[in-house]
Amino acid sequence: MNWNGEELDLDAYLARIGCTGDVKPDLETLRALHRAHIASIPFENLEIMLGRPVDLDLAALQAKLVRQRRGGYCYEQNLLFAAALERIGYSVRGLGARVRVGATAIRAVTHMLTRVTVEDGQEWLCDVGFGAQGLREPIPLKAGIEVRQGPWTFGLAPEDSGVLVLRSLRPGGWEEIYAFTLEERYPVDYVVMNHYTSTHPRSAFIHRPVVQRAAVDTQRSLIDMRMSVECSDGTRDERDVQEGELIDLLAHEFGIELSGEDAARLIWMHRVGA
């Protein structure tokens, strides 16, 4: 086993994401798990903002994302999801992507996603760790595919050298999310990626809080101290968040309830510009 699924408390994970009923390695269950995970566990980098390392050990992921009901970023989210899928009986292989959202040059491979095989042998792209702009459900791992998920449309466009580009159809046209190949990645690869993402001065995740949540028809984001809610038609509501409302906003908008100590530290870190 690659993902330590045998160590996962599956019942606790399923309760965390509100998934009830029998689970088996079929497409119906995969879709239900993906939707439930996205809806229940927010994307966030607050551990970095609190000055703590991001631990990818499965025990640490269960403690944080399941028992403490916190969120995490791509490695945390997709490693936990991979362990759950493996425990249920799916074949799961890791992949790596170059994020293209907002890119003006080629970026390093720093994003984790997964390639999942269901019981009938079909392969699906799963990614519960990209935040507000990410997939709501798995999509077939087929070049040229276009899939509608509620009001959102995603597609996989082929490029040279076996590269596939995940795209989202926006009011102004297709927007690229990330590019990847089918080269298999392993947990140790994500440890290296995580070190860069959580510590390198050029990483987008070490200078400001990023908290996101994908809903059926909205994308909610708190980046630095600015809150935005974007609808599928492209309309966006934005406002600045005052320091005194930050903790309540995290709880009400994203379901993140920090301890008193962490709440005080987060506000202090923002105040000193750390």
C-alpha contacts under 8 A as a table, 3 or more apart, distances in Angstrom:
res1	aa1	res2	aa2	distance
1	M	4	N	6.07
1	M	5	G	7.19
1	M	86	E	7.71
2	N	186	Y	7.42
2	N	187	P	7.34
3	W	79	L	7.04
3	W	82	A	6.24
3	W	83	A	4.92
3	W	86	E	6.92
3	W	187	P	7.36
4	N	7	E	5.59
4	N	8	L	7.17
4	N	58	L	7.29
4	N	83	A	5.89
4	N	86	E	7.99
5	G	8	L	5.28
5	G	82	A	7.69
5	G	83	A	4.18
5	G	84	A	5.98
5	G	85	L	7.60
5	G	86	E	5.38
5	G	87	R	4.55
6	E	83	A	7.88
6	E	87	R	6.00
7	E	58	L	7.65
7	E	59	A	7.94
8	L	58	L	7.50
8	L	59	A	7.99
8	L	62	Q	7.67
8	L	83	A	6.69
8	L	84	A	6.80
8	L	87	R	7.39
9	D	12	A	5.47
9	D	13	Y	6.36
10	L	13	Y	5.04
10	L	14	L	6.08
10	L	84	A	6.49
10	L	87	R	7.56
11	D	14	L	5.19
11	D	15	A	6.13
12	A	15	A	5.08
12	A	16	R	6.11
12	A	66	V	6.98
12	A	67	R	7.96
13	Y	16	R	5.00
13	Y	17	I	6.50
13	Y	62	Q	7.87
13	Y	66	V	6.06
13	Y	84	A	7.74
14	L	17	I	5.36
14	L	18	G	5.98
14	L	19	C	5.10
14	L	20	T	7.02
15	A	18	G	4.89
15	A	19	C	6.15
15	A	20	T	7.46
16	R	19	C	7.82
16	R	40	S	7.35
16	R	66	V	5.86
16	R	67	R	7.99
16	R	69	R	7.49
17	I	33	L	7.92
17	I	36	A	5.41
17	I	37	H	5.37
17	I	39	A	7.63
17	I	40	S	5.26
17	I	41	I	7.25
18	G	36	A	6.69
18	G	40	S	7.65
19	C	32	A	7.62
19	C	33	L	6.94
19	C	36	A	6.59
23	V	29	T	5.93
23	V	88	I	6.98
24	K	29	T	6.34
24	K	88	I	6.00
24	K	89	G	7.05
25	P	29	T	6.73
25	P	30	L	7.12
25	P	85	L	7.71
25	P	88	I	6.08
25	P	89	G	5.39
25	P	90	Y	5.26
25	P	118	V	5.75
25	P	119	E	5.74
26	D	29	T	5.61
26	D	30	L	6.33
26	D	118	V	5.27
26	D	119	E	5.49
26	D	120	D	7.55
27	L	30	L	4.97
27	L	31	R	6.14
27	L	118	V	6.13
27	L	119	E	7.90
28	E	31	R	5.35
28	E	32	A	6.26
29	T	32	A	5.03
29	T	33	L	6.03
30	L	33	L	5.24
30	L	34	H	6.12
30	L	138	P	7.59
31	R	34	H	5.18
31	R	35	R	6.17
31	R	137	E	5.66
31	R	138	P	6.27
32	A	35	R	5.29
32	A	36	A	6.06
33	L	36	A	5.12
33	L	37	H	5.96
34	H	37	H	5.28
34	H	38	I	6.23
34	H	126	C	7.55
34	H	128	V	6.59
34	H	136	R	6.94
34	H	137	E	5.52
34	H	138	P	6.92
35	R	38	I	5.33
35	R	39	A	6.20
35	R	136	R	5.72
35	R	137	E	5.67
36	A	39	A	5.14
36	A	40	S	6.06
37	H	40	S	5.22
37	H	41	I	5.80
37	H	128	V	6.87
38	I	41	I	5.91
38	I	42	P	7.10
38	I	128	V	5.80
38	I	136	R	6.62
38	I	213	R	7.61
38	I	214	A	6.54
38	I	215	A	7.91
39	A	42	P	7.53
39	A	213	R	7.39
39	A	214	A	6.55
39	A	215	A	6.25
41	I	65	L	7.21
41	I	69	R	7.56
41	I	70	R	7.05
41	I	71	G	5.28
41	I	72	G	7.83
41	I	213	R	7.94
42	P	70	R	7.42
42	P	71	G	4.75
42	P	72	G	6.78
42	P	131	G	7.30
42	P	211	V	7.12
42	P	212	Q	6.00
42	P	213	R	5.15
42	P	214	A	7.90
42	P	254	F	6.29
42	P	255	G	7.51
42	P	256	I	7.86
43	F	71	G	5.46
43	F	72	G	5.10
43	F	73	Y	5.25
43	F	74	C	7.71
43	F	77	Q	7.98
43	F	129	G	6.74
43	F	130	F	7.35
43	F	131	G	5.17
43	F	132	A	7.86
43	F	210	V	7.79
43	F	211	V	5.56
43	F	212	Q	5.02
43	F	213	R	6.21
44	E	71	G	5.59
44	E	72	G	4.76
44	E	73	Y	5.52
44	E	209	P	7.51
44	E	210	V	5.58
44	E	211	V	4.32
44	E	212	Q	6.43
45	N	48	I	5.72
45	N	49	M	6.79
45	N	72	G	6.09
45	N	73	Y	6.14
45	N	205	F	6.59
45	N	209	P	6.14
45	N	210	V	5.76
45	N	211	V	6.78
46	L	49	M	4.82
46	L	50	L	6.06
46	L	72	G	8.00
46	L	209	P	6.05
46	L	210	V	7.38
46	L	211	V	7.83
47	E	50	L	5.03
47	E	51	G	6.50
47	E	52	R	5.50
47	E	53	P	6.92
47	E	54	V	6.61
48	I	51	G	5.15
48	I	52	R	5.50
48	I	53	P	6.41
48	I	54	V	6.95
48	I	198	S	6.53
48	I	205	F	7.55
48	I	206	I	6.26
49	M	52	R	7.55
49	M	206	I	6.71
49	M	207	H	7.63
49	M	208	R	7.04
49	M	209	P	6.36
49	M	266	L	6.84
49	M	269	M	7.22
49	M	274	A	7.71
50	L	262	D	7.14
50	L	265	R	6.61
50	L	266	L	5.93
50	L	269	M	7.30
53	P	198	S	7.41
54	V	194	N	7.63
54	V	198	S	7.06
55	D	60	A	6.20
55	D	61	L	7.27
56	L	60	A	6.64
56	L	61	L	6.34
56	L	75	Y	7.26
56	L	76	E	6.16
56	L	79	L	7.75
56	L	191	V	7.22
57	D	60	A	5.28
57	D	61	L	6.30
58	L	61	L	4.93
58	L	62	Q	6.14
58	L	79	L	7.73
58	L	80	L	6.91
59	A	62	Q	5.24
59	A	63	A	6.20
60	A	63	A	5.04
60	A	64	K	6.14
61	L	64	K	5.24
61	L	65	L	5.71
61	L	66	V	7.39
61	L	76	E	6.38
61	L	80	L	6.62
62	Q	65	L	5.52
62	Q	66	V	4.94
62	Q	67	R	6.41
62	Q	80	L	7.47
63	A	66	V	5.83
63	A	67	R	5.02
63	A	68	Q	6.07
64	K	67	R	6.00
64	K	68	Q	4.93
64	K	69	R	6.41
64	K	70	R	5.66
64	K	71	G	7.42
65	L	68	Q	6.00
65	L	69	R	5.02
65	L	70	R	4.70
65	L	71	G	5.38
65	L	72	G	7.07
66	V	69	R	5.12
66	V	70	R	7.18
69	R	256	I	7.03
69	R	257	E	7.81
70	R	255	G	7.88
70	R	256	I	5.67
70	R	257	E	7.38
71	G	77	Q	7.72
71	G	256	I	7.29
72	G	75	Y	7.87
72	G	76	E	5.52
72	G	77	Q	5.96
72	G	129	G	7.95
73	Y	76	E	5.63
73	Y	77	Q	6.00
73	Y	129	G	5.87
73	Y	130	F	7.35
73	Y	131	G	7.78
74	C	77	Q	5.23
74	C	78	N	5.85
74	C	111	H	6.54
74	C	112	M	5.89
74	C	113	L	7.76
74	C	128	V	7.42
74	C	129	G	3.98
74	C	130	F	5.95
75	Y	78	N	5.42
75	Y	79	L	5.69
75	Y	111	H	7.57
75	Y	112	M	5.91
75	Y	129	G	7.15
75	Y	190	Y	6.69
75	Y	194	N	7.19
76	E	79	L	5.41
76	E	80	L	6.18
76	E	129	G	7.77
77	Q	80	L	5.41
77	Q	81	F	6.20
77	Q	128	V	6.26
77	Q	129	G	5.20
78	N	81	F	4.85
78	N	82	A	5.85
78	N	112	M	6.91
78	N	113	L	6.60
78	N	114	T	7.42
78	N	127	D	6.60
78	N	128	V	5.97
78	N	129	G	5.79
79	L	82	A	5.02
79	L	83	A	6.22
80	L	83	A	5.20
80	L	84	A	6.37
81	F	84	A	5.10
81	F	85	L	6.18
81	F	128	V	7.55
82	A	85	L	5.09
82	A	86	E	6.01
82	A	92	V	6.45
82	A	114	T	7.60
83	A	86	E	5.13
83	A	87	R	6.08
84	A	87	R	5.10
84	A	88	I	6.33
85	L	88	I	5.12
85	L	89	G	6.31
85	L	90	Y	5.42
85	L	91	S	7.71
85	L	92	V	7.22
86	E	89	G	5.09
86	E	90	Y	5.14
86	E	91	S	6.35
86	E	92	V	6.51
87	R	90	Y	7.55
90	Y	116	V	6.74
90	Y	117	T	6.10
90	Y	118	V	5.88
90	Y	119	E	7.22
91	S	116	V	5.74
91	S	117	T	5.17
91	S	118	V	7.11
92	V	114	T	6.63
92	V	115	R	5.83
92	V	116	V	4.67
92	V	117	T	6.60
93	R	114	T	5.69
93	R	115	R	5.10
93	R	116	V	6.44
93	R	184	E	6.35
93	R	185	R	7.18
93	R	186	Y	7.84
94	G	112	M	7.10
94	G	113	L	6.19
94	G	114	T	4.62
94	G	115	R	6.22
94	G	184	E	5.64
94	G	185	R	4.79
94	G	186	Y	6.05
94	G	187	P	7.89
95	L	112	M	5.98
95	L	113	L	5.26
95	L	114	T	5.42
95	L	115	R	6.89
95	L	180	F	7.45
95	L	181	T	7.40
95	L	182	L	6.45
95	L	183	E	6.42
95	L	184	E	5.42
95	L	185	R	5.14
96	G	109	V	5.93
96	G	110	T	6.65
96	G	111	H	5.49
96	G	112	M	4.94
96	G	113	L	6.17
96	G	180	F	6.13
96	G	181	T	7.42
96	G	183	E	7.76
96	G	184	E	7.90
96	G	185	R	6.61
97	A	109	V	5.09
97	A	110	T	6.27
97	A	111	H	4.97
97	A	112	M	6.46
97	A	113	L	7.40
97	A	178	Y	6.08
97	A	179	A	5.37
97	A	180	F	4.38
97	A	181	T	7.40
98	R	106	I	7.63
98	R	107	R	5.72
98	R	108	A	5.77
98	R	109	V	4.52
98	R	110	T	6.24
98	R	111	H	6.43
98	R	178	Y	5.47
98	R	179	A	5.24
98	R	180	F	6.38
99	V	103	A	7.41
99	V	107	R	6.67
99	V	109	V	7.53
99	V	110	T	7.51
99	V	111	H	6.82
99	V	177	I	6.20
99	V	178	Y	4.23
99	V	179	A	6.51
100	R	103	A	5.00
100	R	106	I	7.89
100	R	107	R	7.54
100	R	176	E	6.04
100	R	177	I	5.31
100	R	178	Y	4.82
100	R	179	A	7.00
101	V	175	E	7.84
101	V	176	E	6.28
101	V	177	I	5.13
101	V	178	Y	6.90
103	A	106	I	7.15
103	A	107	R	7.37
109	V	193	M	7.72
110	T	193	M	5.42
110	T	194	N	7.66
110	T	197	T	7.21
111	H	193	M	7.87
112	M	127	D	7.76
112	M	129	G	7.61
112	M	190	Y	7.31
113	L	125	L	7.55
113	L	126	C	6.32
113	L	127	D	4.98
113	L	128	V	7.87
113	L	129	G	7.52
114	T	125	L	6.02
114	T	126	C	5.25
114	T	127	D	6.24
115	R	123	E	6.64
115	R	124	W	5.81
115	R	125	L	5.00
115	R	126	C	6.26
115	R	141	L	7.76
116	V	123	E	5.55
116	V	124	W	5.20
116	V	125	L	6.39
116	V	126	C	6.81
117	T	120	D	7.92
117	T	121	G	5.74
117	T	122	Q	5.58
117	T	123	E	4.50
117	T	124	W	6.36
118	V	121	G	5.51
118	V	122	Q	5.75
118	V	123	E	6.63
118	V	124	W	7.87
119	E	122	Q	7.53
122	Q	140	P	7.91
123	E	140	P	6.31
123	E	141	L	5.75
124	W	138	P	5.97
124	W	139	I	5.52
124	W	140	P	4.49
124	W	141	L	4.85
125	L	138	P	5.42
125	L	139	I	5.33
125	L	140	P	6.09
125	L	141	L	5.34
126	C	135	L	7.75
126	C	137	E	7.20
126	C	138	P	4.73
126	C	139	I	6.97
127	D	130	F	6.74
127	D	134	G	7.31
127	D	135	L	6.47
127	D	138	P	7.24
128	V	131	G	7.55
128	V	134	G	7.37
128	V	135	L	7.10
128	V	136	R	7.68
129	G	134	G	7.44
130	F	133	Q	6.68
130	F	134	G	4.91
130	F	135	L	7.71
131	G	134	G	5.54
131	G	212	Q	5.42
131	G	213	R	5.97
131	G	214	A	6.44
132	A	212	Q	5.39
132	A	213	R	5.07
132	A	214	A	4.37
132	A	215	A	7.88
132	A	219	Q	4.86
132	A	220	R	6.26
132	A	221	S	6.91
133	Q	177	I	7.90
133	Q	214	A	7.11
133	Q	219	Q	6.81
134	G	214	A	7.55
135	L	138	P	6.89
135	L	154	F	7.53
136	R	149	Q	6.68
136	R	214	A	7.54
136	R	216	V	7.97
137	E	149	Q	7.08
139	I	147	V	6.91
140	P	145	I	7.20
141	L	145	I	7.92
141	L	156	L	7.90
142	K	145	I	5.73
142	K	156	L	7.01
143	A	156	L	5.41
143	A	157	A	5.74
143	A	158	P	5.51
143	A	164	L	6.86
144	G	155	G	6.76
144	G	156	L	5.33
144	G	157	A	5.15
144	G	158	P	6.63
145	I	155	G	5.42
145	I	156	L	5.52
145	I	157	A	7.50
146	E	153	T	6.97
146	E	154	F	5.71
146	E	155	G	4.17
146	E	156	L	6.73
147	V	153	T	5.62
147	V	154	F	5.36
147	V	155	G	6.15
148	R	151	P	6.98
148	R	152	W	5.72
148	R	153	T	4.24
148	R	154	F	6.35
149	Q	152	W	5.16
149	Q	153	T	5.98
149	Q	154	F	7.68
150	G	153	T	7.89
150	G	216	V	6.60
150	G	217	D	7.28
151	P	216	V	7.67
151	P	217	D	6.32
151	P	232	S	6.13
152	W	168	S	7.44
152	W	169	L	7.12
152	W	217	D	7.82
152	W	232	S	6.48
153	T	168	S	5.82
153	T	169	L	5.36
154	F	166	L	7.03
154	F	167	R	5.55
154	F	168	S	4.54
154	F	169	L	6.21
155	G	165	V	7.93
155	G	166	L	5.79
155	G	167	R	5.18
155	G	168	S	6.47
155	G	169	L	7.93
156	L	164	L	6.07
156	L	165	V	5.36
156	L	166	L	4.77
156	L	167	R	6.25
157	A	164	L	5.60
157	A	165	V	5.06
157	A	166	L	6.63
157	A	167	R	7.32
158	P	162	G	7.11
158	P	163	V	5.96
158	P	164	L	4.65
158	P	165	V	6.34
159	E	162	G	6.43
159	E	163	V	5.04
159	E	164	L	5.99
159	E	165	V	7.40
160	D	163	V	5.93
162	G	181	T	5.98
162	G	182	L	7.70
163	V	179	A	6.48
163	V	180	F	5.54
163	V	181	T	4.86
164	L	179	A	5.59
164	L	180	F	5.43
164	L	181	T	6.12
165	V	176	E	6.73
165	V	177	I	7.23
165	V	178	Y	5.72
165	V	179	A	4.28
165	V	180	F	6.46
166	L	176	E	6.17
166	L	177	I	5.53
166	L	178	Y	5.52
166	L	179	A	6.33
167	R	174	W	6.20
167	R	175	E	5.42
167	R	176	E	4.39
167	R	177	I	5.33
167	R	178	Y	7.39
168	S	174	W	5.60
168	S	175	E	5.28
168	S	176	E	6.49
168	S	177	I	6.96
169	L	172	G	7.92
169	L	173	G	5.60
169	L	174	W	4.40
169	L	175	E	6.24
170	R	173	G	5.10
170	R	174	W	5.85
170	R	175	E	6.69
170	R	232	S	7.55
170	R	233	D	7.56
170	R	234	G	6.97
171	P	233	D	6.25
171	P	234	G	6.04
185	R	189	D	6.15
185	R	190	Y	7.83
186	Y	189	D	5.33
186	Y	190	Y	6.94
187	P	190	Y	5.28
187	P	191	V	6.57
188	V	191	V	5.03
188	V	192	V	6.69
189	D	192	V	5.32
189	D	193	M	6.37
190	Y	193	M	4.83
190	Y	194	N	5.74
191	V	194	N	5.07
191	V	195	H	6.26
192	V	195	H	5.22
192	V	196	Y	6.68
193	M	196	Y	5.33
193	M	197	T	6.17
194	N	197	T	4.98
194	N	198	S	5.85
195	H	198	S	5.41
195	H	199	T	5.92
195	H	200	H	7.60
196	Y	199	T	5.43
196	Y	200	H	5.07
196	Y	203	S	7.10
197	T	200	H	6.19
197	T	203	S	5.37
197	T	204	A	7.56
197	T	205	F	6.63
197	T	206	I	7.79
198	S	203	S	7.06
198	S	205	F	6.52
198	S	206	I	6.20
199	T	203	S	7.16
199	T	206	I	6.70
200	H	203	S	5.33
200	H	206	I	7.68
201	P	206	I	7.21
203	S	206	I	6.10
203	S	207	H	7.98
204	A	207	H	6.70
204	A	208	R	7.80
205	F	208	R	6.39
205	F	209	P	7.18
205	F	210	V	7.16
206	I	209	P	7.84
207	H	274	A	6.98
208	R	223	I	6.91
208	R	224	D	4.92
209	P	222	L	7.40
209	P	223	I	5.77
209	P	224	D	5.01
209	P	225	M	7.77
210	V	221	S	7.32
210	V	222	L	5.77
210	V	223	I	4.64
210	V	224	D	6.45
211	V	221	S	5.74
211	V	222	L	5.03
211	V	223	I	6.48
211	V	254	F	7.68
212	Q	219	Q	7.42
212	Q	220	R	5.47
212	Q	221	S	4.35
212	Q	222	L	6.26
212	Q	254	F	7.27
213	R	219	Q	6.16
213	R	220	R	5.18
213	R	221	S	6.61
213	R	254	F	6.44
214	A	218	T	6.42
214	A	219	Q	4.93
214	A	220	R	6.41
215	A	218	T	5.15
215	A	219	Q	6.15
215	A	220	R	7.82
217	D	231	C	6.04
217	D	232	S	6.00
218	T	229	V	6.50
218	T	230	E	5.52
218	T	231	C	4.62
218	T	232	S	6.38
219	Q	229	V	5.68
219	Q	230	E	5.13
219	Q	231	C	6.53
220	R	227	M	7.53
220	R	228	S	5.86
220	R	229	V	4.60
220	R	230	E	6.54
220	R	253	E	7.96
221	S	227	M	5.76
221	S	228	S	5.30
221	S	229	V	6.52
222	L	225	M	6.45
222	L	226	R	5.56
222	L	227	M	4.47
222	L	228	S	6.48
223	I	226	R	5.50
223	I	227	M	6.68
225	M	240	D	6.01
225	M	241	V	5.20
225	M	242	Q	7.37
226	R	238	E	7.02
226	R	239	R	5.78
226	R	240	D	4.50
226	R	241	V	5.58
227	M	238	E	5.64
227	M	239	R	5.48
227	M	240	D	6.20
227	M	241	V	6.46
228	S	236	R	6.67
228	S	237	D	5.50
228	S	238	E	4.30
228	S	239	R	6.61
229	V	236	R	5.62
229	V	237	D	5.26
229	V	238	E	6.59
230	E	234	G	6.38
230	E	235	T	5.80
230	E	236	R	4.28
230	E	237	D	6.47
231	C	234	G	5.53
231	C	235	T	5.48
231	C	236	R	6.35
232	S	235	T	7.38
241	V	245	E	6.81
241	V	246	L	6.62
242	Q	245	E	5.57
242	Q	246	L	6.53
243	E	246	L	5.41
243	E	267	I	6.83
244	G	247	I	7.45
245	E	248	D	5.55
245	E	249	L	6.05
246	L	249	L	5.13
246	L	250	L	6.23
247	I	250	L	5.21
247	I	251	A	6.44
247	I	257	E	7.60
247	I	258	L	7.46
247	I	263	A	6.52
248	D	251	A	5.13
248	D	252	H	6.07
249	L	252	H	5.17
249	L	253	E	5.55
249	L	254	F	7.45
250	L	253	E	5.63
250	L	254	F	5.25
250	L	255	G	6.35
250	L	256	I	5.31
250	L	257	E	6.86
251	A	254	F	5.69
251	A	255	G	4.50
251	A	256	I	4.64
251	A	257	E	5.10
252	H	255	G	5.76
252	H	256	I	7.77
258	L	261	E	7.92
258	L	262	D	5.84
258	L	263	A	5.61
259	S	262	D	5.17
259	S	263	A	6.00
260	G	263	A	5.09
260	G	264	A	6.17
261	E	264	A	5.29
261	E	265	R	6.20
262	D	265	R	5.00
262	D	266	L	5.99
263	A	266	L	5.20
263	A	267	I	6.36
264	A	267	I	5.33
264	A	268	W	6.15
265	R	268	W	4.95
265	R	269	M	5.98
266	L	269	M	5.09
266	L	270	H	6.25
267	I	270	H	5.14
267	I	271	R	6.12
268	W	271	R	4.95
268	W	272	V	6.30
269	M	272	V	5.38
269	M	273	G	6.04
269	M	274	A	5.21
270	H	273	G	4.96
270	H	274	A	6.21
271	R	274	A	7.82
